[in-house]
Each structure stands twice: as structure tokens, then as C-alpha cells.
Amino acid sequence: MLGIILFAAALAATSESSAAPAPKDAALDPKAPVNWEAFGLAPAQERLGPTGGEQLFALAGSLSSVEDTDLLILQATFGYFLDDALEVGGQITTFWFDADGDDSTLHLINPYVNYNLRQTPRLWYYAGLHAGLAFIDVAGTDETGFAIGPHAGARYWVSPRSAFFAEPRLTTAFYSGDSSTEVAIIFGFTVMI
């Protein structure tokens, strides 16, 4: 029995000494790929953007001028991913109109829901619905109403935690027996928080 143990120990020592030398430390090699796992992330080619339980923040806007009407849109969004595809959150959107010198504003405070489709790791498409309160000021008259509309868009992730996006959206606001519909394309930047 003792002979078998000594033979196994000698065999193990021989195989260790004949093994190839250990490669140099990859952390010190400037050409080594980034170790995303060291930052708590999966490799960039495998995972970009949020998954279930993660949050994002976005700022967006657009500026346009059609005939004699100027339009400025600004939007702030906070979202939460329930799973890898379903996103819920809230938005604050302001529309400023200047039509022939008459200034009007429309403020929206609304929740939203999106379904995300990951076309590639970097390119995501999404579509959803937004609905909530509308506060409109036209020619000095303030009114409160309800707004609803669909939206869709595409996000392009430039890093594991940030993306640019473009979003066409249609919003119809109802107030005092009247309504107004706004069609816009907003452009913005998203970060995971």
C-alpha cells in the first residue's frame, strides 16, 4: 500500500514539473480584453442594457419648426425592468408651442409600459403605451385633462450601461370637451442607474 502511495506522489510531481509554464497575468497585459465580470457585469458581447430588476433613466427631446409653428419637446423618464423584456415606469414630458407668436404649453405626467425586443445585443426595439395627466395652457387658459398614446422606438447600446434612442410617439390629450393630438419623434440618451 505504501508503495502505491509513493508511486502516485512521484507521478504527480513529474507531471507538475513537465507542465507548461503559467501564462503571464492577463490583468497586466494591455492587449487583454476587458474583464466585465470584475465590474459585476457579464461580457459586453453577451449582455448590454438592463435585465429584470434593474432601473434606467433617460433624457430626451426634439426641436422642430413646421410652417409658422415652432415646437420644443423635453422628456425625463424613469423605468424599471420587471424581466428581460417588460419595462414599466413614469415620464414627465413638456411640449412648448409657438404658433404665430402665441405660446402654448402641454405638460404630461404619465406612467408607461414597454415591451422590449432584443434584435442584437446592441440594438433593441421597443413598443408601448403611455397614459396619464395632461396640463395645457393655451392663450393664458389653464386646463387639466387626460392624455394617452402609443410609442415605439429603438435603443442602441454604446456600452453595457448606456444607449442612444429614437422614439416616434403619438399623444392625444382630452380636456374640456376638446382634444389635441401631437405626433413627434424624440431623441435621447439612456443610462442604467
N, C-alpha and C positions, 0 to 999 in steps of 0.2 A: 504494500500500500504506500509506504514511504517512497518507494522508487517511482511510483506513478505520479505522486505529487511533485517530486523533484524534476521529473521529465517534463511535466506540464509547465513548471516555473521556468525551466531552461528554454522551452519552446516559445513561451510568451516573451521572454527577454530578447530572444533572437528576432522575433517578428517586429518588436518595437524598434530595435536598432536599425532594421533594414527598411523601415517605413520612410516615405518621402518627407523631407523637411516641411514643417508647418509653413503655410503661406504667411507673408508679412501682414501685419494688422491692416484690414481694409479701412478702418476709420482714419488712418493716417494717409491713405492713398487718395490724392486729389482727383483722380480719374474714376474712383469708385462711385457707383450710383448712390443717391441719397437714401438713407435708411429711414423711410417714413414711419416704420414701426417704433423707432426710438422716440418719435414725437406723438405716439399714441394713434397713428393713422396707418391704414393699410397702404401698400404701394400705390403710387398715383395712377398707374395704368389699370389697377383693379378697382379703385374706389375714389370717386370725386363727388363732392357735394354731400348733403345730409342724408341720413338714413333714419329709421324710426327712433323717436325720442329726441331728435336734435332740432335746433332752432336756427332761423335765419332772419336777417334784417336786410331790407332793400330800400334804396332811394331811387326815384325815377322822375322823369319829366319830359316835356316836349314844348316846343315853341313853333307856332305856325301863323301864317298870315294868308287869308283867302279873301280876295277882293278887298273890301274895306274893313274886314274883321280880323283883329289880332287875338290870338289865343295862347295863353301860357298855362301849362298843367304841371303841378308838382305833387308828388305822392311819396308817402312813407309807409312801409309795410313791415309787419312783424308776423312771422309764420312759424308753425310747429308741425313737424312730420309725425303723423300717427304711426306710419310704417314707411316702407321704402317708396311708396307711390302716392299715398293720400296725405295732403297738406291742408291744414286749416290755419286761419289767422285773422288779423284785422288790418284795415287800411284807413289812412286819412288822405283824402285827395282834394285838391283845390283847383278849380278852373277859374281863370281870370279872362274875361272877355272885354274887348274894346271895339265896339261897333259904332263907327261914325262919331267917336268922342263920348259915347255913353258907356260907362264902365258897369259891368255886372260881375258878380262872383257866385260860384256854386261850390259849397263845401260838402263833402261826403264823409261820413264816418260809418264804416261798414265792415262786417265780417265777410270772409270769403272762404271758398273751398276750391282746391285744385287737385286734379289727378295728373301725376307726372309719368311720362313715358320716356325711359332712357334709351334713346336711339343708339348712342355710343357712350363710352364713359364720359366724354366731354360734352356732347350735345344732348340736351334734354328738351322734350316738348311737353307742354302742359296746357290744360284747358280747365275752365271752372266758371263759377258764378259768384257775383258779388251783390249784396243787397243790404240796405241799411238806411240811416237817416240822411236827409238832404236839407241843407240850409241855403236858400237862394236869396240874393239881394239884387233886384232889378230896379233901376231908376229910384233908388232910395227906399224901396219897399221890401221889407224882410218877410220871408215866409219859410215855414218848415214843412217838409213833406217826406216822401219815401222814394228811394231810388233802387233800381235793380238793373242787372245787365250781365251778359256773358263776356268772357275774355278768354284769350288763348295767347300762347307765346312760346318762345324758345330761349333757353339758357345755354350759354357756352362757358364751361368751367375753365378758367385760366390757371387755377391752382386747386389743390384739394379743398380749399375753404372759400373761394371767391369766384364769381361768374358775372359776365355781362348778359343782359337780356333785352329783348324787344317784345312788346305786348300790344297787339291790337285789342281794343275794348269798345264796347257799346254800352252806354249808360242812359237809361230813361228815368227822369225824375218827375214825380207826380206831386202836385201841390195846388190847393185851392181850385180844384176843378180844371186845372190846366196841366200841361206836361211839356217837357223839353227833352230832346234826345241829343246826346253828344257821341260822336264817333271819333276816336283818336287812336294814335299809335304812340306809346310811351317807350322810352329807352332808359335803362338804368343799370345799376350795379348791386349785386347781392353778396353778402358775407355771412358765413356761419358764425353764430355767437355762442 
